[in-house]
Every structure is written in C-alpha cells, then in structure tokens.
Amino acid sequence: MAGHSKWSNIKRRKEAVDDKRGKIFSKLGRELQMAVRTGGPDPAINSVLRDAIAKAKSYNMPNDNINRSIERAAGDTGGQALEEIYYEGYGPGGVAIMVRALTDNRHRTAGEVRHLFSKYGGNLGTDGCVAFQFDRKGILIMERTDDTDEDAVFMDALEAGAEDVNLEDEDMIEIVTASDLYGTVRDKLTENYTFVEQGLGQVALSLVKLSSDEEIENMEKLIDRLEDNDDVQDVYHNWDQED
C-alpha cells in the first residue's frame, strides 16, 4: 500500500471525533485480546502484544482500557474466541483488496464484507485470488517533526536491517522490513525513535490507477465502509492514490 495513502488513513483515524474514537478503541481492544490469546499476557515475551500495546498508546487509548483488555483476554478461557480471517477481492477498476478481520462469527462477517464489495462496484473473490499481488512486510511509520534528521533515520534503519526507507512524503517516514526481520529492526529502532504505527501487514507489489471519478468515489466509499465495520481491522489495497 502506498505510504501516502496509509499515512492519510492513520491521520484520519487519529483525528476521529468521539463517536468514532470508541469504535477505534474497540478494534484496538480486539488486537490486544487476540495477541494475549495467541502469545500470553506478558509483552516482554510476546512481541505481538508489545506491538498492539504500542499501537494502542499511539492512538491515545487510556492505559486502563489497555490493561482491562489484556486482563480480560488472560482470564477469559471459556469465552467466544476471535478468529483472524482474510477476505480477498477486487474493487472498482480492478483494484486488488485484502481485508483482515477479527471475528467471532465468520458467516456474519463474510456476508457484510461481500455486501460492501457488491454495493460499491467490486466483488469478493476466493482465497488466493489477489494475495499474490501483495507481500507480507514489517512496517514502521514515524511522523516528521522540525527536528527529524532524515539522513540519520535512513542510515539507522538500514544498519538495523530494514529493506527500504520511504522519504518521499512530507509528513511521515515509512520503514519497510522483511517479515522475518521485523522484530529485530523494530527493537533496535524503538530505542531511539517513536512510531505512530508499527506491525506486520500486506504491501502491494504494484499499484493500479483509477481513471474515472465514479471509480474513485466508489473506491473511497468501499474503503471507508470496510474500515467502519466492527469486525474489520485492516484494509490493504493496490490503488495508487497519488493521482
């Protein structure tokens, strides 16, 4: 996914009004609970939970909320388990889309996601129909400030083992790592840098431009409605939003 579009999405979520913030906190809570149930409640030995906590704090989620989510997941041995599911399909103009969901009811979520694809000019496909157009990478995003030394960030990131550093956006710097080196790079860089977003995700191998205003409008609506769905955690796509 293009760095610019990802940064725009992050800023939009961070600037969300109160009624949206509650939904964002709910999604962050699900990430925390999923991390605890797969790796335990100690962030010192559970790197996925460590990432989830850092992400929650970057969105100003109160510590009490974070701790409650962790404690609830650690003590809830008989509750309905969340399941991570990826949905794949095509949006307007053939844009490839991958939707990551955490759900306690896969049939409900599949129906809602399929409905949104159809409503906005796309179609939900089968497993693997677009996955080959993405690569799983580690992503670390930091916000630029007046004191940011991009040359130092660039060199530090490469020395830590990063694959690439995107310096093109005037508001952010995006550091990309191989998936198996993500933890190592993250741990080295967080000693000196603060990131507004971090984690493993799907990065498009190539981008698609949309030619008509109708396609662009429908694609924007599709992304917004998917991200607004309670079960959807992430939406990855290969739309070139730099037009």
ABEGO torsion letter per residue (X at the ends): XBAAAAAAAAAAAAABBAAAAAAAAAAAAAAAAAAAAAAEABAAABAAAAAAAAAAAAAGBBAAAAAAAAAAAAABAABBBBBBBBBBBBBBGGBBBBBBBBBABAAAAAAAAAAAAAAAGBBBBBBGAAAAABBBBBBBBBBBBAABBAAAAAAAAAAAGBABBBAABAABBBBBBBAAAAAAAAAAAAAABBBABBEBBBBBABBBBBABAAAAAAAAAAAAAAAABAABABBBBABBAAX
